[in-house]
Amino acid sequence: MLNLHLPHALGAWLNRLTGQDSELHADTSDTVMRWPPTAARVLASSERHAHKALMHALALEHPKGFLLAHVPLHRLVRVPKHNSYREWLSRTGLLTVDFALCDEHGVVRSIVLMPVSDDQLRLQRRRERLLRVLHATDLPIAEWDREWTNDAVERLRHKLFPAVRSAGFYSDIPHRH
């Protein structure tokens, strides 16, 4: 009995004919050859506008601070490790915040989240899980409002850093005596 794999044989013959045969025999496990990477746009248009406004507000509160975009949750918070850290990471490992505003020491001072559309139920459930963790940290959390780009920078600063400064508060700006 003759067992022919006609589609495979025809494909191999066409590859040899067009000269693509040598590329296929290179290294089939090489991901760069099989999926050639290209640069991607990291921030969408609305995120770029938000980034500019947030940078101005951050410069007023923490002049040497950092504005980080698309930060994984496990890089922003610490949890006690007496329970399984691997289990916590498996539940929250794919969650990210849109913007994290940090002081000059890299400590997160405020979180900004971009709005999620109402028709994306899966993203809404993910956002609720993210908010549950973030609310437990007592970090100021704000959802980006498009009108903030038109706000005065000082007003935006107070929306992002609403915490009342206690006696133990330190700032990036040197104190004058």
C-alpha positions as CSV (number, residue, x, y, z in Angstrom):
1,M,0.0,0.0,0.0
2,L,1.4,3.4,-1.0
3,N,1.0,6.1,1.7
4,L,1.4,9.5,0.1
5,H,1.3,12.8,1.9
6,L,0.6,14.9,-1.2
7,P,0.2,18.4,0.6
8,H,3.5,17.9,2.4
9,A,5.4,16.6,-0.7
10,L,3.9,19.4,-2.8
11,G,5.0,22.0,-0.2
12,A,8.5,20.6,0.0
13,W,8.8,20.7,-3.8
14,L,7.6,24.3,-4.0
15,N,10.1,25.3,-1.2
16,R,12.9,23.7,-3.1
17,L,11.8,25.4,-6.3
18,T,11.6,28.9,-4.7
19,G,14.8,28.5,-2.7
20,Q,13.2,28.6,0.7
21,D,14.3,25.0,1.5
22,S,17.6,26.1,3.1
23,E,15.8,28.5,5.5
24,L,13.5,25.7,6.7
25,H,16.4,23.3,7.5
26,A,18.3,26.0,9.4
27,D,17.2,25.6,13.0
28,T,13.4,25.1,13.5
29,S,13.7,25.8,17.2
30,D,15.1,29.3,16.7
31,T,12.3,31.7,17.5
32,V,14.0,34.6,15.9
33,M,14.1,32.9,12.6
34,R,10.6,31.5,12.8
35,W,9.0,34.7,14.3
36,P,11.1,37.7,13.3
37,P,10.5,40.5,15.8
38,T,9.8,44.1,15.0
39,A,9.6,47.2,17.2
40,A,6.1,47.9,18.6
41,R,4.4,51.0,19.8
42,V,4.3,50.8,23.6
43,L,1.9,53.6,24.4
44,A,-1.4,54.2,22.5
45,S,-2.3,57.8,21.6
46,S,-4.4,58.4,24.8
47,E,-1.6,56.9,26.9
48,R,0.9,59.3,25.3
49,H,-1.3,62.3,26.2
50,A,-1.7,61.0,29.7
51,H,2.0,60.4,30.0
52,K,2.8,64.1,29.2
53,A,0.3,65.5,31.7
54,L,1.4,63.0,34.4
55,M,5.1,64.0,33.9
56,H,4.3,67.6,34.6
57,A,2.4,66.8,37.7
58,L,5.0,64.4,39.0
59,A,7.8,67.0,38.4
60,L,6.0,69.3,40.9
61,E,5.6,66.7,43.6
62,H,8.8,64.7,43.1
63,P,11.2,66.6,40.8
64,K,13.6,63.6,40.4
65,G,10.8,61.0,40.3
66,F,10.0,58.4,37.7
67,L,6.9,57.8,35.7
68,L,6.7,54.1,34.7
69,A,4.2,52.7,32.2
70,H,2.7,49.2,32.0
71,V,4.2,48.0,35.3
72,P,3.5,44.5,36.5
73,L,1.7,44.4,39.8
74,H,4.2,42.1,41.4
75,R,6.9,44.9,40.9
76,L,4.8,47.5,42.7
77,V,3.7,45.7,45.9
78,R,5.3,43.3,48.4
79,V,3.3,40.6,50.1
80,P,4.3,38.5,53.2
81,K,5.9,35.3,52.1
82,H,4.6,33.1,54.9
83,N,2.0,31.9,52.3
84,S,2.9,30.6,48.9
85,Y,4.4,33.5,46.9
86,R,4.1,31.3,43.8
87,E,0.3,31.0,44.3
88,W,-0.1,34.7,44.8
89,L,2.0,35.3,41.7
90,S,-0.1,32.9,39.7
91,R,-3.2,34.8,40.6
92,T,-1.9,38.3,40.1
93,G,1.2,37.8,37.9
94,L,-0.5,39.1,34.7
95,L,-2.0,42.2,36.2
96,T,-0.4,45.5,35.3
97,V,-1.0,49.1,36.1
98,D,-1.0,51.7,33.4
99,F,1.1,54.3,35.1
100,A,3.1,54.3,38.4
101,L,4.4,57.6,39.7
102,C,7.5,57.0,41.9
103,D,9.7,59.2,44.0
104,E,13.4,59.5,43.4
105,H,14.1,56.4,45.4
106,G,11.8,54.3,43.2
107,V,9.0,54.0,45.8
108,V,5.5,54.1,44.3
109,R,3.6,57.2,45.4
110,S,0.5,57.1,43.1
111,I,-1.1,54.8,40.5
112,V,-3.0,55.9,37.4
113,L,-5.2,53.5,35.5
114,M,-6.6,54.1,32.0
115,P,-10.4,53.6,31.6
116,V,-11.7,50.2,30.5
117,S,-14.6,50.2,28.1
118,D,-17.9,48.7,29.3
119,D,-18.1,46.1,26.6
120,Q,-15.0,44.2,27.7
121,L,-16.1,42.0,30.5
122,R,-12.8,40.1,30.9
123,L,-10.8,43.4,31.2
124,Q,-13.3,44.7,33.8
125,R,-12.9,41.5,35.9
126,R,-9.1,41.8,35.7
127,R,-9.4,45.5,36.7
128,E,-11.5,44.6,39.7
129,R,-8.9,42.1,40.9
130,L,-6.2,44.7,40.4
131,L,-8.1,47.3,42.3
132,R,-8.7,44.9,45.2
133,V,-5.0,44.4,45.6
134,L,-4.1,48.1,45.1
135,H,-6.7,49.3,47.6
136,A,-5.1,47.1,50.3
137,T,-1.8,49.0,49.8
138,D,-3.3,52.4,50.6
139,L,-1.7,53.9,47.5
140,P,-3.6,56.8,45.9
141,I,-5.3,55.3,42.8
142,A,-6.8,57.5,40.1
143,E,-8.5,56.5,36.9
144,W,-7.4,58.8,34.0
145,D,-9.9,61.3,32.9
146,R,-9.4,62.9,29.5
147,E,-10.2,66.3,30.9
148,W,-7.0,66.2,33.0
149,T,-5.0,67.2,30.0
150,N,-6.7,70.6,30.1
151,D,-6.5,70.9,33.9
152,A,-3.9,73.1,35.5
153,V,-0.9,71.1,36.5
154,E,-1.3,72.0,40.2
155,R,-4.8,70.7,40.3
156,L,-3.8,67.5,38.6
157,R,-1.0,67.2,41.2
158,H,-3.5,67.3,44.1
159,K,-5.7,64.7,42.4
160,L,-2.7,62.3,42.1
161,F,-1.1,62.9,45.5
162,P,-4.0,63.6,47.8
163,A,-2.4,62.2,51.0
164,V,-2.1,64.6,53.9
165,R,1.6,64.9,54.8
166,S,2.2,63.7,58.3
167,A,5.1,64.6,60.6
168,G,7.2,61.7,59.3
169,F,6.8,62.7,55.7
170,Y,9.9,63.2,53.6
171,S,10.1,64.9,50.3
172,D,12.6,64.9,47.4
173,I,12.9,68.6,47.8
174,P,15.5,69.6,50.5
175,H,14.0,71.3,53.5
176,R,15.1,74.9,54.2
177,H,15.7,75.8,57.8
